[in-house]
């Protein structure tokens, strides 16, 4: 008779801003390596990530944290480098502390449990999505129609979004003013323009800021715009469009997308 397999207590701790979704461990470990090496490219290589994927992870962390986590300097005798902001250092320290407490808790719980049928694994489900732009905000307005509802989401003191969803979705998500909500927007759905006050388009959402990064591909370019409220929005546009707009890092630009392109979600 084969020996009975040993049961172990397993679990995970999720760290994130108050009321928001979890920060992935892999992203925090990336941040920690950036702080140790002073280089995003070296940290990405050590984590087995591409340079672009590393930047995307940093952008996602910044959106969730609501403030800058890195400071990048270029040039100089040392050739420039990247360091963590005080907020970034605090996040890394907190992550270490949380997981050390988790480790000690699981060791203590394992010692107390004797019957295998008493083991209970409680997992929190986290939604993962392919949408590049993931925002977290508060519902500040709902305008109901016969078929659809227009939902206004405030991200921070500067930025807000408008989403158009069905009445069925409004009921299923149980949205109400004051409630917290995820807003997802795919990068190809985002249009870019220069901040010309004479340009008028039908797109309900218009977020203006400063171009912080441009990654060119063979056909398309990935453009990231830093917003005044501390978050960022990404757009995928053609290289021809990028050249036509004359965008470069440091340029002022506006990201626009239709209310129907915003997907809403809530924590289960």
LOLOGU-217151 format. One record per residue (C-alpha): x, y, z; chain; residue number from 1; residue in one letter. Coordinates in Angstrom, 2 decimals, always signed. Layout:
# LOLOGU-217151
       X       Y       Z unit pos code
       X       Y       Z    A NUM    a
...
***
This chain:
# LOLOGU-217151
       X       Y       Z unit pos code
   +0.00   +0.00   +0.00    A   1    x
   +1.41   +3.36   -1.07    A   2    x
   +2.01   +5.85   +1.74    A   3    x
   -0.67   +8.48   +2.13    A   4    x
   +0.27  +11.77   +0.56    A   5    x
   +1.05  +14.50   +3.04    A   6    x
   -1.37  +17.38   +2.97    A   7    x
   -0.01  +20.87   +3.30    A   8    x
   -1.68  +24.14   +4.11    A   9    x
   -1.22  +26.44   +1.16    A  10    x
   -2.45  +29.93   +0.59    A  11    x
   -1.65  +33.29   -0.91    A  12    x
   -1.74  +36.87   +0.26    A  13    x
   -2.77  +39.64   -2.11    A  14    x
   -1.39  +43.13   -1.63    A  15    x
   -3.03  +46.15   -3.20    A  16    x
   -4.30  +49.69   -2.61    A  17    x
   -7.30  +50.00   -0.30    A  18    x
  -10.44  +48.74   -2.03    A  19    x
   -8.62  +47.93   -5.28    A  20    x
   -7.41  +44.81   -6.97    A  21    x
   -4.28  +42.83   -6.07    A  22    x
   -0.74  +43.65   -7.17    A  23    x
   +0.88  +40.63   -8.79    A  24    x
   +3.90  +39.20   -6.96    A  25    x
   +5.85  +39.03  -10.22    A  26    x
   +5.41  +42.76  -10.75    A  27    x
   +6.56  +43.55   -7.21    A  28    x
   +9.61  +41.30   -7.66    A  29    x
  +10.38  +43.18  -10.87    A  30    x
  +10.17  +46.47   -8.99    A  31    x
  +12.50  +45.07   -6.33    A  32    x
  +15.06  +44.02   -8.95    A  33    x
  +14.89  +47.44  -10.59    A  34    x
  +15.71  +49.00   -7.25    A  35    x
  +18.63  +46.59   -6.74    A  36    x
  +20.15  +46.92  -10.23    A  37    x
  +19.21  +50.49  -11.09    A  38    x
  +18.24  +49.28  -14.55    A  39    x
  +14.90  +48.25  -16.04    A  40    x
  +16.60  +46.28  -18.83    A  41    x
  +18.74  +44.28  -16.36    A  42    x
  +15.75  +43.64  -14.09    A  43    x
  +13.64  +42.51  -17.06    A  44    x
  +16.38  +40.12  -18.19    A  45    x
  +16.70  +38.64  -14.70    A  46    x
  +12.92  +38.11  -14.57    A  47    x
  +12.80  +36.55  -18.04    A  48    x
  +10.71  +39.44  -19.39    A  49    x
  +11.06  +41.65  -22.43    A  50    x
  +11.92  +45.31  -21.93    A  51    x
   +8.48  +46.33  -23.16    A  52    x
   +6.71  +43.81  -20.88    A  53    x
   +8.67  +45.19  -17.93    A  54    x
   +7.56  +48.74  -18.70    A  55    x
   +3.96  +47.58  -19.10    A  56    x
   +4.16  +45.92  -15.67    A  57    x
   +5.54  +49.11  -14.13    A  58    x
   +2.76  +51.16  -15.74    A  59    x
   +0.13  +48.76  -14.37    A  60    x
   +1.62  +49.05  -10.87    A  61    x
   +1.65  +52.83  -11.10    A  62    x
   -2.02  +52.90  -12.11    A  63    x
   -2.96  +50.69   -9.17    A  64    x
   -0.78  +52.55   -6.67    A  65    x
   -1.95  +55.95   -7.92    A  66    x
   +1.53  +57.50   -7.89    A  67    x
   +4.95  +57.21   -9.51    A  68    x
   +7.09  +54.29   -8.32    A  69    x
  +10.21  +54.90  -10.43    A  70    x
  +12.44  +57.83  -11.35    A  71    x
  +14.49  +57.45  -14.54    A  72    x
  +17.54  +59.60  -15.21    A  73    x
  +19.46  +59.63  -18.48    A  74    x
  +22.97  +60.77  -19.30    A  75    x
  +25.58  +61.92  -16.85    A  76    x
  +28.99  +60.43  -15.99    A  77    x
  +27.35  +57.26  -14.65    A  78    x
  +25.29  +56.81  -17.78    A  79    x
  +21.97  +57.39  -16.08    A  80    x
  +19.81  +54.84  -14.29    A  81    x
  +16.52  +54.12  -12.61    A  82    x
  +15.73  +54.23   -8.91    A  83    x
  +12.65  +53.66   -6.81    A  84    x
  +10.70  +56.59   -5.46    A  85    x
   +9.90  +56.61   -1.72    A  86    x
   +6.51  +55.16   -2.65    A  87    x
   +8.19  +52.38   -4.65    A  88    x
  +10.53  +51.54   -1.77    A  89    x
   +7.61  +51.51   +0.65    A  90    x
   +5.67  +49.15   -1.62    A  91    x
   +8.60  +46.70   -1.83    A  92    x
   +9.13  +46.78   +1.95    A  93    x
   +5.43  +46.22   +2.58    A  94    x
   +5.37  +43.32   +0.14    A  95    x
   +8.26  +41.64   +1.96    A  96    x
   +6.64  +42.17   +5.34    A  97    x
   +3.26  +40.82   +4.22    A  98    x
   +4.76  +37.65   +2.79    A  99    x
   +6.96  +37.07   +5.83    A 100    x
   +3.85  +37.22   +8.05    A 101    x
   +2.07  +34.90   +5.61    A 102    x
   +4.93  +32.38   +5.81    A 103    x
   +4.90  +32.38   +9.61    A 104    x
   +1.10  +32.09   +9.71    A 105    x
   +1.06  +29.05   +7.43    A 106    x
   +3.81  +27.33   +9.43    A 107    x
   +1.82  +27.85  +12.63    A 108    x
   -1.44  +26.68  +11.07    A 109    x
   +0.21  +23.58   +9.62    A 110    x
   +1.41  +22.62  +13.08    A 111    x
   -2.10  +22.91  +14.56    A 112    x
   -4.00  +20.88  +11.98    A 113    x
   -3.96  +17.11  +12.49    A 114    x
   -6.80  +15.70  +10.39    A 115    x
   -6.37  +15.86   +6.62    A 116    x
  -10.13  +16.25   +6.08    A 117    x
  -10.03  +19.53   +7.98    A 118    x
   -7.76  +21.21   +5.49    A 119    x
   -9.49  +24.03   +3.70    A 120    x
   -7.92  +25.98   +0.91    A 121    x
   -9.46  +29.40   +0.51    A 122    x
   -8.50  +31.22   -2.62    A 123    x
   -9.47  +34.56   -3.79    A 124    x
  -10.18  +34.73   -7.51    A 125    x
   -8.50  +37.56   -9.37    A 126    x
   -9.71  +38.51  -12.82    A 127    x
   -6.99  +38.70  -15.47    A 128    x
   -7.57  +40.49  -18.74    A 129    x
   -5.66  +41.20  -21.93    A 130    x
   -6.75  +44.87  -21.95    A 131    x
   -3.68  +47.12  -21.70    A 132    x
   -5.56  +49.94  -19.98    A 133    x
   -6.90  +48.94  -16.58    A 134    x
   -8.32  +51.74  -14.46    A 135    x
   -9.89  +51.64  -11.03    A 136    x
  -12.34  +54.33   -9.95    A 137    x
  -15.59  +55.29   -8.30    A 138    x
  -19.00  +55.51   -9.95    A 139    x
  -20.04  +59.15   -9.71    A 140    x
  -22.98  +59.19  -12.09    A 141    x
  -25.46  +56.92  -13.84    A 142    x
  -27.84  +58.07  -16.56    A 143    x
  -30.40  +55.41  -17.45    A 144    x
  -31.99  +54.97  -20.87    A 145    x
  -34.44  +52.46  -22.25    A 146    x
  -31.73  +50.05  -23.46    A 147    x
  -28.38  +51.35  -22.25    A 148    x
  -27.01  +53.19  -19.26    A 149    x
  -24.26  +55.81  -19.25    A 150    x
  -21.91  +55.37  -16.30    A 151    x
  -19.44  +58.05  -15.22    A 152    x
  -16.34  +56.83  -13.36    A 153    x
  -14.00  +59.19  -11.52    A 154    x
  -10.42  +57.92  -11.45    A 155    x
   -8.88  +60.73   -9.41    A 156    x
   -9.09  +64.50   -8.96    A 157    x
   -8.17  +65.07  -12.63    A 158    x
   -9.44  +62.20  -14.76    A 159    x
  -12.80  +60.56  -15.36    A 160    x
  -14.28  +58.09  -17.84    A 161    x
  -17.70  +57.49  -19.32    A 162    x
  -18.88  +53.98  -20.19    A 163    x
  -21.97  +52.88  -22.10    A 164    x
  -23.32  +49.51  -20.93    A 165    x
  -26.60  +47.63  -21.24    A 166    x
  -29.27  +47.83  -18.58    A 167    x
  -28.75  +44.11  -18.01    A 168    x
  -25.07  +44.69  -17.26    A 169    x
  -25.93  +47.57  -14.95    A 170    x
  -28.20  +45.28  -12.96    A 171    x
  -25.79  +42.34  -12.95    A 172    x
  -22.86  +44.43  -11.74    A 173    x
  -25.11  +46.19   -9.20    A 174    x
  -23.53  +49.54  -10.00    A 175    x
  -24.52  +52.56   -7.97    A 176    x
  -23.02  +55.97   -7.22    A 177    x
  -20.17  +55.61   -4.75    A 178    x
  -19.40  +52.03   -5.80    A 179    x
  -15.94  +50.95   -6.91    A 180    x
  -15.46  +49.64  -10.42    A 181    x
  -12.83  +48.48  -12.90    A 182    x
  -12.71  +50.15  -16.31    A 183    x
  -10.91  +48.28  -19.10    A 184    x
  -10.00  +49.76  -22.48    A 185    x
   -8.03  +47.92  -25.15    A 186    x
   -5.10  +49.90  -26.55    A 187    x
   -6.19  +49.55  -30.23    A 188    x
   -9.49  +51.25  -29.29    A 189    x
   -7.67  +54.41  -28.23    A 190    x
   -7.25  +57.24  -30.75    A 191    x
   -4.57  +59.91  -30.34    A 192    x
   -4.67  +63.59  -31.22    A 193    x
   -2.77  +66.71  -30.35    A 194    x
   -4.55  +68.92  -27.77    A 195    x
   -6.13  +71.24  -30.35    A 196    x
   -9.23  +72.93  -28.88    A 197    x
  -10.70  +73.25  -32.38    A 198    x
  -10.84  +69.47  -32.90    A 199    x
  -14.26  +68.06  -32.04    A 200    x
  -15.02  +64.34  -32.17    A 201    x
  -17.93  +62.16  -31.06    A 202    x
  -15.79  +60.09  -28.68    A 203    x
  -16.99  +60.74  -25.11    A 204    x
  -13.68  +60.09  -23.43    A 205    x
  -10.75  +62.47  -23.85    A 206    x
   -7.73  +62.12  -21.55    A 207    x
   -4.89  +64.57  -22.14    A 208    x
   -1.35  +64.38  -20.83    A 209    x
   +2.28  +63.97  -21.86    A 210    x
   +3.79  +61.25  -24.03    A 211    x
   +6.19  +59.34  -21.77    A 212    x
   +7.19  +56.45  -24.02    A 213    x
   +6.99  +55.38  -27.65    A 214    x
   +7.82  +51.86  -28.81    A 215    x
   +7.93  +51.44  -32.57    A 216    x
   +7.24  +48.16  -34.29    A 217    x
   +7.44  +47.25  -37.97    A 218    x
   +3.90  +48.56  -38.60    A 219    x
   +2.46  +49.94  -35.37    A 220    x
   +3.68  +51.95  -32.42    A 221    x
   +2.82  +51.64  -28.73    A 222    x
   +2.36  +55.11  -27.25    A 223    x
   +2.02  +55.70  -23.49    A 224    x
   +0.61  +58.98  -22.19    A 225    x
   +1.09  +60.03  -18.57    A 226    x
   -2.04  +61.70  -17.19    A 227    x
   -2.16  +64.56  -14.65    A 228    x
   -3.82  +62.36  -12.04    A 229    x
   -0.87  +59.94  -11.90    A 230    x
   -2.20  +57.16  -14.14    A 231    x
   -1.30  +56.38  -17.74    A 232    x
   -3.12  +55.38  -20.92    A 233    x
   -1.70  +53.30  -23.78    A 234    x
   -2.61  +53.41  -27.46    A 235    x
   -1.60  +51.27  -30.45    A 236    x
   -1.46  +53.37  -33.61    A 237    x
   +0.23  +52.96  -36.98    A 238    x
   +3.70  +54.35  -37.54    A 239    x
   +2.25  +56.54  -40.30    A 240    x
   -0.20  +58.06  -37.82    A 241    x
   +2.58  +58.60  -35.30    A 242    x
   +4.67  +60.45  -37.87    A 243    x
   +1.69  +62.45  -39.09    A 244    x
   +0.92  +63.64  -35.55    A 245    x
   +4.57  +64.43  -34.94    A 246    x
   +4.45  +62.81  -31.50    A 247    x
   +7.61  +62.24  -29.51    A 248    x
   +8.44  +61.72  -25.87    A 249    x
   +7.55  +64.89  -23.99    A 250    x
   +4.85  +65.92  -26.47    A 251    x
   +1.40  +66.91  -25.30    A 252    x
   -1.25  +64.49  -26.55    A 253    x
   -4.82  +63.41  -25.94    A 254    x
   -6.19  +59.86  -25.86    A 255    x
   -9.77  +59.45  -27.01    A 256    x
  -12.08  +56.47  -27.05    A 257    x
  -15.81  +55.85  -27.28    A 258    x
  -17.93  +55.14  -24.23    A 259    x
  -18.87  +51.82  -25.81    A 260    x
  -15.19  +50.77  -25.82    A 261    x
  -15.04  +50.81  -22.01    A 262    x
  -15.63  +47.46  -20.31    A 263    x
  -16.69  +47.64  -16.66    A 264    x
  -16.15  +45.07  -13.94    A 265    x
  -16.40  +44.75  -10.17    A 266    x
  -14.65  +42.59   -7.60    A 267    x
  -16.57  +39.40   -6.90    A 268    x
***
